[in-house]
Amino acid sequence: MTLERDDIELLADVLAERLTSVSRQRLRTVTEVAEYLAVDASFVYEHAVEMDAQRLGFGPKAPLRFDIAKVDEWLRTCTTGRGTQEHVSPAQPRKRRRRRRPGTGTNVVLLPIRGVPAAEIAPDAAHGEAA
């Protein structure tokens, strides 16, 4: 039996499609997705929610797995939606608040300091100001 060139190409296309569908069904690790996208693993972790990652277990350190079809879908929407959607960061950095120091200018009479009578201590000197 001899196959024609068109038959061989058709057979190769069918085989490639089946192999692709079988390999797409398996969930991928962060490392595999990073290699697939040609990026660092940190990029995959940053965009895991957008790529609809699945956690295996509970807690923040549970391993992530990805469906490669969903990763491909994310890629299509990411490149076509650029410029039309405003980028929203998933987590805003916390603003640090300055602690307010307690006021130092009070008129309260202080207790004596180890043997120094309170009368000798000027009220302003007790708060670090020169008398």
N, C-alpha and C positions, 0 to 999 in steps of 0.2 A: 504494500500500500504506500503510495506516495502522496504527500500533502502539497498543495499549491501554496505559493507565497502568501496569498490573501488568507487562506485557511490558517496558516501558521501565525500570522499577525492577529487574526481574530481570536485564536486560541490563547495567544500571549496576553491579549487585552482582558479576556475573561479570567484567566489565571491571576493576573495582576489585581483585578478588581476583587476577586475572592480573598486573596492574601491581604489586601488592604482592609477589607471589611473584618476579617478575623483579627488582624493586629489592632484595629481600632477599638475592638470590644474590651480589650484589656486595659485596666487602669494603670496610669503611669506615675512614676515617682517624680519628685521635684527635680532630681538630677536628669532624668530622662526628658522632662519637659524643657529644662534649661538647654540641653543639647539640641533638642528639636527646634527651639526658637533661636538658638545661637546667642544665648544671653547667660548672665551669671545666675546662680541659684537665688541670690538676694532679690533679683528682679521678679522671679517666679513667686517668692514669698510675698513681696509687696503687692502683687496683682492676683493673689490666690483667690480672693473673694470674687473678683471680676471674672475669673476663669471658672467659677463655680466648683472650686476644689471640695473634696470630701475628706473629712477627718476620720481616721480609723481609731476610734476610741474617744476618750474624754480628756479635757484639759487643754491648755495652750500648747503643750509640747507633743500632742498626739500627731502621728505622721499624716502627711497630706497625700492624697492621690487625685489624679486628674483623668478625666475622660478626654481623649485627644480630639474627639469631634467637637466638644464644647470649647476646647482651646482654639481650634480652627474657627469656630463661630465667633469667639471673642476677637480673634485677629481681624476677621472681616468687618465686624462692627466698629472696631477700634480705628481702622484706617479710613473707613467711609464716613464715620461720624466726626472726625477731627475737624475742628474749625466751626462746626455747627452747634456743638454742645460746649458749654462752659465746664472747664475742669474743676471738679470739686474734690478737695483732699479728704480722704476718709477720716483723718484724725487731725484736728487743729492743735498746734502746739500750745501748751499751757502757758498762760501769762503769769509771770512771777510778780507777786505783790510785795511791795516793801513793807516791812514791819514798822509800825509807827513807834517811835521811842516815847516812853512816858515823859511828860513834862518835867522840867527840872526847876523851874522858877516858882517855888511855893513859899509861903510865909509860915510854915510850920516850924515850931521850935524843936530842935533835934535833941536827942539824949546825949549825955556827955560821952566822949571817946576815952576810954580807959584812963581815968585820972585827970583828964582835962575838963575843967568846969565848962558847962554849956555857955556861960556868960562870955568866955574868952573866944568862942567860935562865932565868927560873924555869920549871919544867915546866908549871905552870898558865897562865902568861902566854903561852906558845907556842901555846896553844889558844884564845886570845881571852878568857881569864878574867883578872881583875885579881888581882895577887899581894898 
